[in-house]
Amino acid sequence: MKTFVAERYWPGVSITEAEAVMARETEAAEAMRVEGKSIRVIHSTLVQEDETVMSLVESESERDVAELGRRAGVPIDRIMPA
């Protein structure tokens, strides 16, 4: 698998909102694995000063990382190889 950084710019995000998205992201990855996708959220963090939530994700493709964001309910603004 490859490792990606998934970045979401989220003006006004609170810690509670970020934690909820991080939990949904983990649940979405689990559901995708059940469907046969190789994907895993390694870690997520909120950079509150930048209003950004970043996740480190292992996946076979950028497309699957984008799908993870859609399923978690907060689309990813930028996906970069780590």
N, C-alpha and C positions, 0 to 999 in steps of 0.2 A: 504494500500500500504506500501511497504518497502522503505527505503531510502538508496541510494547507492552513493558512490563517484566514478566518472568516471575520470580516469587519462590518459592523453595523453602526452607522452614525445615527444617534437617537437623541435629539434635543430634548432636554428636560427629563431624561430618564432617572428614575429613582432606584435605589438599591433593591427595594421590594419588586419593582417591575423587572429589573435585570435578573434577579434570582428566579422569578417565575419563568422567564424565557429560557434561562439556562436549564431549568428542570424540564420544560417542554422539549427542548433541544435533545436532551438525553433520552427522553421517552421516544422522540421521533427516530433517533438513531437505532434504538432497540427495535422499533417496529420495522424499520428498513432492513435490519439484519434478519429478522424473521422472514422477510420477503426475498432474502438471498443476496442483499447488498452488503459489501464489506465496508463498513463505516463505523467510526468510533470517535466520540468527543473526548479528547484528552483533558482539556481544561478550558474554562471560560473565565473572563474577568471583565469588570466594569472599570473603565478609566473615566471617572466622573468629571474631571476637569475638561476632558475632551468630548464629553457626551457620547462616548463610544463603548460598545460592547464587543469584545474580541474573543473568538474561540479558536483553539487549536484543534484541528480535526484530521484524523487519518481516514483516507478514502481512496478508492480506485480512480475517481474522477472529480473534476470541478463541478460537473453537472449534478452529481449526487450531493455535493456540499450545498449547492443552491437549492436542491430539493429539500434538504434538511431544514434550511431556513424557512422555506414556504410552509413546511409541515409544523414548524415550531410557532408559526404565526407572525414572524418578523423577518421579512426578506433580508438577505445579506446584500450590502452595498458593494463590497469588494471582496474578491477571493484571490489570495496570492499564495504561490508555493512557499513553503517555509524552509 
